[in-house]
Amino acid sequence: MDRIFDFSDYAELLPLVQNSLIAAVALGFLGGLFGTFVMMRDLPFAVHGISELSFAGASAALLFGINVVAGSVIGSLIAAAILGFLGSRARDRNSIIGVLMPFGLGLGVLCLSLYQGRSANKFGLLLGQIVAVDDTQLAALLVGSVVAIVALLIMWRPLLFASVDPEVAQARGVPVRALSLAFMLALGVAVALSIQVVGALLVLSLLVTPAAAAFRVTASPVWAPVLATVFALIAMVGGILLATGASIPISPYVTTLSFLIYLICWAVGRARSARGWTARRVA
């Protein structure tokens, strides 16, 4: 248990994760806001597909000695652009993701196998890192987060319309296809930024689970993103605080907190259903 929970010298260790805590807040907002539309548009599988190509880009950047965040973003944007252009229908999109995932994972593993540097860098790309967020990485993450969130807020209302009823939205003149592509590109940036802390394999715990939990207890277009953001912040910040001082990566803490939040919301949703609560759920 000492490897899982070790709060000795905790006060001295907290300053080491100051940047990680700031990054966690930024990623919590990313996860909650983007996760809302990921659930509305049925894109959890797409998030995983994008994360695999983002992992490949980050691994290649690590191998060639260039900026890992830039490599991760480039990989994510390539995957998002492919899905946005070719994956307009769910069936097409899922088949494309099924092709991209093994390719991205295999390419990433190849690059990591050729990389001769620290093994912690390899491990961090897959399962996240807690104390490796330096000032430069934090600045890049914050700028990227602001850009992605501002882009999402600009297209929020028409994207919400297109997500709830795409046929009617298109009939009303909403550029559904262009919005889909724009959202996928912004989602690609969000995935790439999330990987820097939670890792490529467990990015779903940030961009899917909090929003899925929120939709278990509300169908409101106002409260769903608010609750999803709160849940993502609890999972991210709480995960880092619990992992501080322990000898295992941050990801198990984040995923466990996200899962527990989902279970609680699932139980609340079931209890409300038993009492006649019939709000539409997305998850």
C-alpha positions as CSV (number, residue, x, y, z in Angstrom):
1,M,0.0,0.0,0.0
2,D,3.0,2.4,0.5
3,R,3.5,2.4,-3.2
4,I,-0.1,3.4,-3.8
5,F,-0.6,5.9,-1.0
6,D,2.4,7.5,0.6
7,F,1.8,10.9,2.2
8,S,5.1,11.2,4.0
9,D,6.9,14.4,3.1
10,Y,3.8,15.4,1.2
11,A,4.2,19.1,1.8
12,E,7.7,19.0,0.3
13,L,6.5,17.1,-2.8
14,L,3.5,19.4,-3.7
15,P,5.7,22.2,-5.1
16,L,7.1,19.7,-7.6
17,V,3.7,19.1,-9.2
18,Q,2.6,22.8,-9.3
19,N,2.9,22.9,-13.1
20,S,1.0,19.5,-13.3
21,L,-1.8,20.9,-11.2
22,I,-2.2,23.9,-13.4
23,A,-2.1,21.6,-16.5
24,A,-4.7,19.4,-14.8
25,V,-7.1,22.4,-14.5
26,A,-6.7,23.3,-18.2
27,L,-7.2,19.6,-19.2
28,G,-10.2,19.4,-17.0
29,F,-11.9,22.1,-18.9
30,L,-10.9,20.6,-22.2
31,G,-12.2,17.2,-21.1
32,G,-15.5,18.4,-19.8
33,L,-16.4,20.8,-22.7
34,F,-15.1,18.6,-25.6
35,G,-16.4,15.4,-23.9
36,T,-19.9,16.8,-24.0
37,F,-19.9,16.9,-27.8
38,V,-18.0,13.6,-28.0
39,M,-20.9,11.9,-26.3
40,M,-23.6,13.8,-28.3
41,R,-21.9,13.0,-31.6
42,D,-21.1,9.4,-30.6
43,L,-17.3,9.8,-31.0
44,P,-15.7,7.9,-28.1
45,F,-14.2,5.4,-30.5
46,A,-12.9,8.3,-32.6
47,V,-11.1,9.8,-29.5
48,H,-9.3,6.5,-29.1
49,G,-8.3,6.4,-32.8
50,I,-7.0,10.0,-32.7
51,S,-5.0,9.2,-29.6
52,E,-3.2,6.3,-31.3
53,L,-2.0,8.5,-34.2
54,S,-1.2,11.3,-31.7
55,F,0.9,8.7,-29.8
56,A,2.7,7.9,-33.1
57,G,3.4,11.5,-33.7
58,A,4.7,12.1,-30.2
59,S,6.9,8.9,-30.4
60,A,8.4,10.0,-33.7
61,A,9.1,13.4,-32.3
62,L,10.8,11.8,-29.3
63,L,12.9,9.6,-31.6
64,F,14.0,12.5,-33.8
65,G,14.7,14.9,-30.9
66,I,12.0,17.5,-31.7
67,N,9.2,18.9,-29.6
68,V,7.0,16.1,-28.4
69,V,3.9,18.2,-28.0
70,A,4.2,19.4,-31.6
71,G,4.6,15.9,-32.8
72,S,1.6,14.8,-30.8
73,V,-0.5,17.7,-32.2
74,I,0.5,16.9,-35.8
75,G,-0.4,13.3,-35.4
76,S,-3.8,14.2,-33.9
77,L,-4.6,16.7,-36.6
78,I,-3.8,14.2,-39.3
79,A,-6.1,11.7,-37.8
80,A,-8.8,14.2,-37.1
81,A,-8.6,15.6,-40.7
82,I,-8.9,12.1,-42.1
83,L,-12.0,11.3,-40.0
84,G,-13.5,14.7,-40.7
85,F,-13.1,14.4,-44.5
86,L,-13.9,10.7,-44.9
87,G,-15.9,9.7,-41.9
88,S,-19.2,11.5,-42.3
89,R,-21.2,8.4,-41.7
90,A,-20.8,6.4,-38.4
91,R,-20.1,3.1,-40.3
92,D,-17.4,4.7,-42.5
93,R,-15.9,6.5,-39.5
94,N,-15.6,3.4,-37.4
95,S,-14.0,1.4,-40.2
96,I,-11.5,4.2,-40.8
97,I,-10.7,4.3,-37.1
98,G,-10.2,0.5,-37.1
99,V,-7.6,1.0,-39.8
100,L,-5.9,4.0,-38.1
101,M,-5.6,2.6,-34.6
102,P,-3.3,-0.4,-35.3
103,F,-1.3,1.6,-37.7
104,G,-0.7,4.5,-35.2
105,L,0.0,2.1,-32.4
106,G,2.4,0.0,-34.4
107,L,4.2,3.1,-35.7
108,G,4.5,4.5,-32.2
109,V,5.9,1.3,-30.8
110,L,8.4,1.2,-33.6
111,C,9.6,4.7,-32.8
112,L,9.8,3.9,-29.1
113,S,11.8,0.7,-29.8
114,L,14.3,2.7,-31.8
115,Y,14.6,5.5,-29.2
116,Q,17.7,5.1,-27.0
117,G,16.8,7.7,-24.4
118,R,15.3,7.4,-20.9
119,S,12.7,4.6,-20.5
120,A,10.6,7.0,-18.4
121,N,9.9,9.1,-21.5
122,K,8.6,6.0,-23.4
123,F,6.4,5.0,-20.4
124,G,5.1,8.6,-20.0
125,L,3.7,8.7,-23.6
126,L,1.6,5.6,-22.9
127,L,0.5,6.1,-19.3
128,G,1.1,9.8,-18.5
129,Q,3.6,11.7,-16.4
130,I,3.2,13.8,-13.3
131,V,6.3,15.8,-12.6
132,A,7.6,16.2,-16.2
133,V,5.6,19.2,-17.1
134,D,8.1,22.0,-17.3
135,D,7.5,25.7,-17.8
136,T,7.8,25.4,-21.6
137,Q,5.5,22.5,-21.8
138,L,3.0,24.2,-19.5
139,A,3.0,27.3,-21.6
140,A,2.4,25.3,-24.8
141,L,-0.4,23.3,-23.1
142,L,-2.1,26.5,-21.8
143,V,-1.9,28.2,-25.2
144,G,-3.2,25.1,-27.0
145,S,-6.0,24.7,-24.4
146,V,-7.2,28.3,-24.8
147,V,-7.1,28.0,-28.6
148,A,-9.1,24.8,-28.6
149,I,-11.7,26.0,-26.1
150,V,-12.2,29.4,-27.8
151,A,-12.7,27.5,-31.1
152,L,-15.2,25.3,-29.5
153,L,-17.1,28.2,-27.9
154,I,-17.3,30.1,-31.2
155,M,-19.0,27.1,-32.9
156,W,-20.9,26.0,-29.8
157,R,-24.5,26.9,-30.7
158,P,-24.5,25.7,-34.4
159,L,-22.5,22.6,-33.3
160,L,-25.0,21.8,-30.6
161,F,-27.9,22.1,-33.2
162,A,-26.0,19.9,-35.7
163,S,-25.2,17.4,-33.0
164,V,-28.8,17.0,-31.7
165,D,-30.6,17.0,-35.1
166,P,-28.2,17.1,-38.1
167,E,-30.9,16.7,-40.8
168,V,-32.9,19.7,-39.5
169,A,-29.8,21.8,-39.0
170,Q,-28.6,21.2,-42.5
171,A,-32.1,22.1,-43.8
172,R,-31.9,25.3,-41.9
173,G,-28.6,26.2,-43.6
174,V,-26.2,25.2,-40.9
175,P,-22.8,24.0,-42.5
176,V,-23.0,20.6,-40.9
177,R,-20.0,19.1,-42.7
178,A,-17.8,22.1,-42.2
179,L,-18.7,22.1,-38.5
180,S,-17.9,18.4,-38.2
181,L,-14.5,19.0,-39.7
182,A,-13.8,22.0,-37.5
183,F,-14.8,20.1,-34.4
184,M,-12.7,17.1,-35.3
185,L,-9.6,19.3,-35.7
186,A,-10.3,21.0,-32.4
187,L,-10.8,17.6,-30.8
188,G,-7.5,16.5,-32.3
189,V,-5.8,19.3,-30.4
190,A,-7.6,18.5,-27.2
191,V,-6.6,14.8,-27.5
192,A,-2.9,15.7,-28.2
193,L,-2.8,18.0,-25.1
194,S,-4.5,15.4,-22.9
195,I,-2.0,12.7,-23.8
196,Q,0.8,14.8,-22.3
197,V,-0.5,14.1,-18.8
198,V,-2.8,11.0,-18.9
199,G,-1.1,9.1,-21.7
200,A,-2.3,7.8,-25.0
201,L,-3.9,4.6,-23.7
202,L,-6.1,6.2,-21.1
203,V,-7.2,9.5,-22.7
204,L,-10.8,8.2,-22.8
205,S,-10.9,8.7,-19.0
206,L,-10.7,12.4,-19.6
207,L,-12.5,13.0,-22.8
208,V,-15.3,10.4,-22.5
209,T,-15.9,9.2,-18.9
210,P,-16.7,12.6,-17.2
211,A,-19.2,13.5,-19.9
212,A,-20.7,10.1,-19.9
213,A,-21.2,10.4,-16.2
214,A,-22.8,13.8,-16.6
215,F,-25.3,12.5,-19.1
216,R,-26.4,9.8,-16.7
217,V,-27.8,12.5,-14.4
218,T,-28.9,15.3,-16.8
219,A,-29.8,15.8,-20.4
220,S,-29.7,19.6,-20.1
221,P,-27.4,21.3,-22.7
222,V,-26.4,23.7,-19.9
223,W,-25.8,21.4,-17.0
224,A,-24.3,18.5,-18.9
225,P,-21.1,20.5,-19.9
226,V,-20.9,22.1,-16.4
227,L,-21.1,18.7,-14.6
228,A,-18.7,17.1,-17.2
229,T,-16.2,19.8,-16.5
230,V,-16.5,19.5,-12.7
231,F,-16.1,15.7,-12.9
232,A,-13.1,16.0,-15.2
233,L,-11.5,18.6,-12.8
234,I,-12.1,16.3,-9.9
235,A,-10.5,13.3,-11.7
236,M,-7.5,15.2,-13.0
237,V,-6.6,17.3,-9.9
238,G,-7.6,14.6,-7.5
239,G,-5.5,12.0,-9.5
240,I,-2.4,14.2,-9.3
241,L,-2.8,14.9,-5.6
242,L,-3.2,11.2,-4.9
243,A,-0.3,10.2,-7.1
244,T,2.1,12.7,-5.6
245,G,4.6,10.8,-3.6
246,A,3.6,7.4,-4.9
247,S,5.8,5.3,-7.2
248,I,3.2,4.5,-9.8
249,P,2.0,6.7,-12.8
250,I,-0.9,9.2,-12.5
251,S,-3.2,7.3,-14.9
252,P,-4.6,4.7,-12.5
253,Y,-5.7,7.4,-10.1
254,V,-7.3,9.5,-12.8
255,T,-9.1,6.5,-14.4
256,T,-10.2,5.2,-11.0
257,L,-11.7,8.5,-9.9
258,S,-13.4,8.9,-13.3
259,F,-14.9,5.4,-13.0
260,L,-16.1,6.0,-9.5
261,I,-17.8,9.2,-10.5
262,Y,-19.5,7.4,-13.4
263,L,-20.7,4.6,-11.1
264,I,-22.2,7.2,-8.7
265,C,-23.9,9.0,-11.5
266,W,-25.1,5.7,-12.9
267,A,-26.6,4.8,-9.5
268,V,-28.3,8.2,-9.3
269,G,-29.7,7.9,-12.8
270,R,-31.1,4.5,-12.0
271,A,-32.7,5.8,-8.8
272,R,-34.3,8.6,-10.7
273,S,-35.6,6.3,-13.3
274,A,-37.2,4.1,-10.7
275,R,-39.0,7.2,-9.5
276,G,-40.3,8.1,-12.9
277,W,-37.4,10.4,-14.2
278,T,-37.4,10.0,-17.9
279,A,-34.9,12.5,-19.2
280,R,-33.1,11.4,-22.4
281,R,-29.7,10.1,-21.8
282,V,-26.8,10.1,-24.3
283,A,-24.7,7.6,-22.4
